[in-house]
Amino acid sequence: MSTTLEQPLLTPDEFLSHPDCDRYELVNGQLVETHMSMESVWIQGEVHYQLRQFVMEHQLGKVYPDGLTYRCFAELEEDPNRIRRPDCSFIRAGRTTSDQFVSGHCEIVPDLVVEVVSPKDAYIDIQKRVHEFLTVGCPLVWVINPNSRIATVYRKDGLIVEIDDQNELSGEDVLPGFRCRLADVLPPVKLPDVI
């Protein structure tokens, strides 16, 4: 779930200089706080690790943890200055220039976005984020829900697939050859206490 702080509208450049911008996104000119639990941060780290190992080994591009802000939503008429901060993302090699790499917000549409559901996340907010990234051309989005131990995979062609923790996340044509069991990025299943 996200919390909006009502204040004067901010531009993307003002957002960059805001002292707390590392905890927020920018939606309709307002700061929207992103909430992460210890569990969701841990899962995000595990996904980042698995992706980074594969991408580095095959020199496919760059994998980013949750700190990267994306300003790639010019096609969204209602809020072209929207800033989103996915939990993990990947951009293929050759899609960034050196000045883009050192500038503020990333204006390139990512090739893969990963969102990890936190306890305070609202389903409608997650769906909105997924829709925004797909609308601007992101080919693959994974939404990982620790409670249900299910990942929902969204593709730009509109296909939606759910996988459980005994099946694998696949890089498909975005990261050909990448496979990772969902259980490998989730905490172990808790067994009930036996009396």
C-alpha positions as YAML, in Angstrom:
chain: A
units: angstrom
residues:
- id: 1
  name: MET
  ca: [0.00, 0.00, 0.00]
- id: 2
  name: SER
  ca: [1.21, 3.46, -0.67]
- id: 3
  name: THR
  ca: [0.68, 6.65, 1.29]
- id: 4
  name: THR
  ca: [0.31, 10.00, -0.50]
- id: 5
  name: LEU
  ca: [1.62, 13.16, 1.16]
- id: 6
  name: GLU
  ca: [-0.55, 16.12, 0.14]
- id: 7
  name: GLN
  ca: [1.71, 19.05, -0.68]
- id: 8
  name: PRO
  ca: [2.43, 21.41, -3.57]
- id: 9
  name: LEU
  ca: [2.88, 19.56, -6.86]
- id: 10
  name: LEU
  ca: [6.46, 18.54, -7.61]
- id: 11
  name: THR
  ca: [8.21, 18.25, -10.95]
- id: 12
  name: PRO
  ca: [10.49, 15.26, -11.64]
- id: 13
  name: ASP
  ca: [13.56, 17.50, -11.16]
- id: 14
  name: GLU
  ca: [12.25, 18.79, -7.81]
- id: 15
  name: PHE
  ca: [11.59, 15.19, -6.83]
- id: 16
  name: LEU
  ca: [15.28, 14.34, -7.41]
- id: 17
  name: SER
  ca: [16.35, 16.99, -4.90]
- id: 18
  name: HIS
  ca: [13.72, 16.09, -2.29]
- id: 19
  name: PRO
  ca: [15.46, 14.87, 0.90]
- id: 20
  name: ASP
  ca: [13.28, 11.75, 1.16]
- id: 21
  name: CYS
  ca: [13.03, 10.85, -2.55]
- id: 22
  name: ASP
  ca: [14.58, 7.44, -1.85]
- id: 23
  name: ARG
  ca: [11.35, 6.36, -0.08]
- id: 24
  name: TYR
  ca: [8.85, 7.77, -2.56]
- id: 25
  name: GLU
  ca: [7.49, 7.68, -6.06]
- id: 26
  name: LEU
  ca: [5.93, 10.65, -7.86]
- id: 27
  name: VAL
  ca: [2.32, 10.24, -9.00]
- id: 28
  name: ASN
  ca: [0.31, 13.20, -10.31]
- id: 29
  name: GLY
  ca: [2.93, 15.54, -8.84]
- id: 30
  name: GLN
  ca: [2.51, 14.11, -5.32]
- id: 31
  name: LEU
  ca: [4.95, 12.06, -3.27]
- id: 32
  name: VAL
  ca: [3.69, 8.52, -2.76]
- id: 33
  name: GLU
  ca: [5.53, 6.53, -0.10]
- id: 34
  name: THR
  ca: [6.39, 2.95, -0.93]
- id: 35
  name: HIS
  ca: [6.15, 0.45, 1.90]
- id: 36
  name: MET
  ca: [8.46, -2.53, 2.07]
- id: 37
  name: SER
  ca: [8.48, -5.23, 4.71]
- id: 38
  name: MET
  ca: [11.62, -7.05, 5.82]
- id: 39
  name: GLU
  ca: [10.37, -10.10, 3.91]
- id: 40
  name: SER
  ca: [9.69, -8.23, 0.67]
- id: 41
  name: VAL
  ca: [13.10, -6.51, 0.81]
- id: 42
  name: TRP
  ca: [14.78, -9.90, 1.34]
- id: 43
  name: ILE
  ca: [12.91, -11.42, -1.63]
- id: 44
  name: GLN
  ca: [13.79, -8.42, -3.78]
- id: 45
  name: GLY
  ca: [17.44, -8.98, -2.88]
- id: 46
  name: GLU
  ca: [17.26, -12.68, -3.77]
- id: 47
  name: VAL
  ca: [15.66, -11.95, -7.14]
- id: 48
  name: HIS
  ca: [18.24, -9.24, -7.83]
- id: 49
  name: TYR
  ca: [21.06, -11.66, -6.96]
- id: 50
  name: GLN
  ca: [19.73, -14.45, -9.23]
- id: 51
  name: LEU
  ca: [19.17, -12.08, -12.15]
- id: 52
  name: ARG
  ca: [22.48, -10.26, -11.68]
- id: 53
  name: GLN
  ca: [24.50, -13.49, -11.64]
- id: 54
  name: PHE
  ca: [22.93, -14.63, -14.91]
- id: 55
  name: VAL
  ca: [23.11, -11.23, -16.62]
- id: 56
  name: MET
  ca: [26.76, -10.70, -15.66]
- id: 57
  name: GLU
  ca: [27.78, -14.20, -16.74]
- id: 58
  name: HIS
  ca: [26.18, -13.69, -20.17]
- id: 59
  name: GLN
  ca: [26.92, -9.93, -20.46]
- id: 60
  name: LEU
  ca: [23.30, -9.16, -21.24]
- id: 61
  name: GLY
  ca: [22.91, -5.72, -19.68]
- id: 62
  name: LYS
  ca: [22.30, -4.38, -16.18]
- id: 63
  name: VAL
  ca: [20.06, -5.43, -13.30]
- id: 64
  name: TYR
  ca: [18.97, -2.70, -10.89]
- id: 65
  name: PRO
  ca: [17.74, -3.00, -7.30]
- id: 66
  name: ASP
  ca: [14.84, -0.91, -6.00]
- id: 67
  name: GLY
  ca: [16.66, 2.45, -5.91]
- id: 68
  name: LEU
  ca: [16.36, 3.22, -9.63]
- id: 69
  name: THR
  ca: [13.56, 5.63, -10.52]
- id: 70
  name: TYR
  ca: [11.91, 5.40, -13.92]
- id: 71
  name: ARG
  ca: [10.52, 8.38, -15.78]
- id: 72
  name: CYS
  ca: [9.42, 6.61, -18.94]
- id: 73
  name: PHE
  ca: [5.69, 7.24, -18.87]
- id: 74
  name: ALA
  ca: [5.29, 10.01, -21.47]
- id: 75
  name: GLU
  ca: [2.58, 7.90, -23.16]
- id: 76
  name: LEU
  ca: [0.40, 8.10, -20.04]
- id: 77
  name: GLU
  ca: [-1.69, 11.16, -20.84]
- id: 78
  name: GLU
  ca: [-3.00, 11.53, -17.29]
- id: 79
  name: ASP
  ca: [0.50, 11.78, -15.78]
- id: 80
  name: PRO
  ca: [3.47, 11.85, -18.19]
- id: 81
  name: ASN
  ca: [5.82, 12.96, -15.36]
- id: 82
  name: ARG
  ca: [5.11, 9.89, -13.23]
- id: 83
  name: ILE
  ca: [8.12, 8.41, -11.43]
- id: 84
  name: ARG
  ca: [8.09, 4.72, -10.47]
- id: 85
  name: ARG
  ca: [10.61, 2.71, -8.47]
- id: 86
  name: PRO
  ca: [10.21, -1.04, -9.16]
- id: 87
  name: ASP
  ca: [11.66, -3.53, -6.69]
- id: 88
  name: CYS
  ca: [14.04, -4.85, -9.34]
- id: 89
  name: SER
  ca: [14.48, -4.21, -13.06]
- id: 90
  name: PHE
  ca: [16.62, -5.17, -16.04]
- id: 91
  name: ILE
  ca: [17.72, -3.20, -19.11]
- id: 92
  name: ARG
  ca: [19.39, -5.00, -22.02]
- id: 93
  name: ALA
  ca: [22.92, -4.10, -23.10]
- id: 94
  name: GLY
  ca: [23.17, -1.36, -25.70]
- id: 95
  name: ARG
  ca: [20.02, 0.46, -24.64]
- id: 96
  name: THR
  ca: [21.71, 3.10, -22.45]
- id: 97
  name: THR
  ca: [24.30, 5.74, -23.24]
- id: 98
  name: SER
  ca: [26.98, 6.87, -20.79]
- id: 99
  name: ASP
  ca: [25.19, 10.19, -20.10]
- id: 100
  name: GLN
  ca: [21.90, 8.40, -19.48]
- id: 101
  name: PHE
  ca: [23.73, 6.12, -17.08]
- id: 102
  name: VAL
  ca: [24.86, 9.01, -14.85]
- id: 103
  name: SER
  ca: [21.79, 11.26, -15.11]
- id: 104
  name: GLY
  ca: [18.85, 11.36, -12.69]
- id: 105
  name: HIS
  ca: [15.76, 9.32, -13.56]
- id: 106
  name: CYS
  ca: [15.94, 6.52, -16.10]
- id: 107
  name: GLU
  ca: [13.87, 7.49, -19.13]
- id: 108
  name: ILE
  ca: [14.29, 4.11, -20.83]
- id: 109
  name: VAL
  ca: [11.48, 1.56, -20.59]
- id: 110
  name: PRO
  ca: [12.90, -1.47, -18.74]
- id: 111
  name: ASP
  ca: [12.91, -4.91, -20.36]
- id: 112
  name: LEU
  ca: [11.88, -6.62, -17.12]
- id: 113
  name: VAL
  ca: [10.18, -5.24, -14.01]
- id: 114
  name: VAL
  ca: [9.87, -7.18, -10.76]
- id: 115
  name: GLU
  ca: [7.42, -6.18, -8.04]
- id: 116
  name: VAL
  ca: [7.30, -7.96, -4.68]
- id: 117
  name: VAL
  ca: [3.99, -7.62, -2.82]
- id: 118
  name: SER
  ca: [4.33, -6.18, 0.69]
- id: 119
  name: PRO
  ca: [1.72, -6.61, 3.46]
- id: 120
  name: LYS
  ca: [0.44, -3.03, 3.05]
- id: 121
  name: ASP
  ca: [0.25, -3.11, -0.75]
- id: 122
  name: ALA
  ca: [-3.22, -2.73, -2.22]
- id: 123
  name: TYR
  ca: [-4.04, -5.03, -5.15]
- id: 124
  name: ILE
  ca: [-5.33, -2.09, -7.20]
- id: 125
  name: ASP
  ca: [-2.01, -0.23, -6.74]
- id: 126
  name: ILE
  ca: [0.01, -3.23, -7.92]
- id: 127
  name: GLN
  ca: [-2.27, -3.68, -10.95]
- id: 128
  name: LYS
  ca: [-1.93, 0.00, -11.81]
- id: 129
  name: ARG
  ca: [1.88, -0.20, -11.72]
- id: 130
  name: VAL
  ca: [1.87, -3.32, -13.91]
- id: 131
  name: HIS
  ca: [-0.51, -1.66, -16.39]
- id: 132
  name: GLU
  ca: [1.69, 1.46, -16.58]
- id: 133
  name: PHE
  ca: [4.85, -0.49, -17.38]
- id: 134
  name: LEU
  ca: [3.09, -2.69, -19.95]
- id: 135
  name: THR
  ca: [1.45, 0.36, -21.56]
- id: 136
  name: VAL
  ca: [4.81, 2.01, -22.24]
- id: 137
  name: GLY
  ca: [6.24, -1.19, -23.73]
- id: 138
  name: CYS
  ca: [7.90, -3.21, -20.97]
- id: 139
  name: PRO
  ca: [7.81, -6.76, -22.36]
- id: 140
  name: LEU
  ca: [7.83, -8.70, -19.08]
- id: 141
  name: VAL
  ca: [6.63, -8.01, -15.52]
- id: 142
  name: TRP
  ca: [6.82, -10.41, -12.58]
- id: 143
  name: VAL
  ca: [4.68, -9.80, -9.48]
- id: 144
  name: ILE
  ca: [5.79, -12.04, -6.61]
- id: 145
  name: ASN
  ca: [3.37, -12.58, -3.74]
- id: 146
  name: PRO
  ca: [5.12, -14.10, -0.69]
- id: 147
  name: ASN
  ca: [1.84, -14.93, 1.11]
- id: 148
  name: SER
  ca: [0.36, -17.03, -1.68]
- id: 149
  name: ARG
  ca: [3.82, -18.15, -2.86]
- id: 150
  name: ILE
  ca: [2.69, -17.37, -6.40]
- id: 151
  name: ALA
  ca: [4.27, -15.18, -9.05]
- id: 152
  name: THR
  ca: [2.07, -13.63, -11.70]
- id: 153
  name: VAL
  ca: [3.85, -13.13, -15.02]
- id: 154
  name: TYR
  ca: [2.53, -10.40, -17.32]
- id: 155
  name: ARG
  ca: [3.62, -10.17, -20.94]
- id: 156
  name: LYS
  ca: [3.23, -7.25, -23.31]
- id: 157
  name: ASP
  ca: [1.10, -9.43, -25.62]
- id: 158
  name: GLY
  ca: [-1.53, -9.58, -22.84]
- id: 159
  name: LEU
  ca: [-0.83, -13.14, -21.70]
- id: 160
  name: ILE
  ca: [-0.93, -13.57, -17.90]
- id: 161
  name: VAL
  ca: [0.41, -16.72, -16.25]
- id: 162
  name: GLU
  ca: [0.56, -17.69, -12.56]
- id: 163
  name: ILE
  ca: [3.29, -19.98, -11.29]
- id: 164
  name: ASP
  ca: [3.56, -21.56, -7.87]
- id: 165
  name: ASP
  ca: [6.71, -22.01, -5.81]
- id: 166
  name: GLN
  ca: [7.45, -25.43, -7.32]
- id: 167
  name: ASN
  ca: [7.74, -23.95, -10.80]
- id: 168
  name: GLU
  ca: [10.25, -21.61, -12.40]
- id: 169
  name: LEU
  ca: [10.44, -17.95, -13.27]
- id: 170
  name: SER
  ca: [11.64, -17.73, -16.87]
- id: 171
  name: GLY
  ca: [13.44, -14.92, -18.65]
- id: 172
  name: GLU
  ca: [11.59, -15.93, -21.82]
- id: 173
  name: ASP
  ca: [12.81, -13.92, -24.82]
- id: 174
  name: VAL
  ca: [13.89, -11.02, -22.57]
- id: 175
  name: LEU
  ca: [16.58, -13.08, -20.79]
- id: 176
  name: PRO
  ca: [16.84, -16.26, -22.88]
- id: 177
  name: GLY
  ca: [18.02, -19.20, -20.79]
- id: 178
  name: PHE
  ca: [17.29, -17.66, -17.40]
- id: 179
  name: ARG
  ca: [15.34, -20.00, -15.12]
- id: 180
  name: CYS
  ca: [14.92, -19.84, -11.36]
- id: 181
  name: ARG
  ca: [12.60, -21.82, -9.13]
- id: 182
  name: LEU
  ca: [10.24, -19.42, -7.39]
- id: 183
  name: ALA
  ca: [10.90, -21.26, -4.10]
- id: 184
  name: ASP
  ca: [14.58, -20.27, -4.38]
- id: 185
  name: VAL
  ca: [13.75, -16.57, -3.95]
- id: 186
  name: LEU
  ca: [11.10, -17.06, -1.23]
- id: 187
  name: PRO
  ca: [11.67, -17.73, 2.48]
- id: 188
  name: PRO
  ca: [11.22, -21.40, 3.45]
- id: 189
  name: VAL
  ca: [7.69, -22.54, 4.21]
- id: 190
  name: LYS
  ca: [7.03, -22.29, 7.93]
- id: 191
  name: LEU
  ca: [6.01, -25.58, 9.46]
- id: 192
  name: PRO
  ca: [3.39, -25.47, 12.23]
- id: 193
  name: ASP
  ca: [4.62, -25.96, 15.78]
- id: 194
  name: VAL
  ca: [4.12, -29.52, 16.96]
- id: 195
  name: ILE
  ca: [2.88, -30.05, 20.52]
...
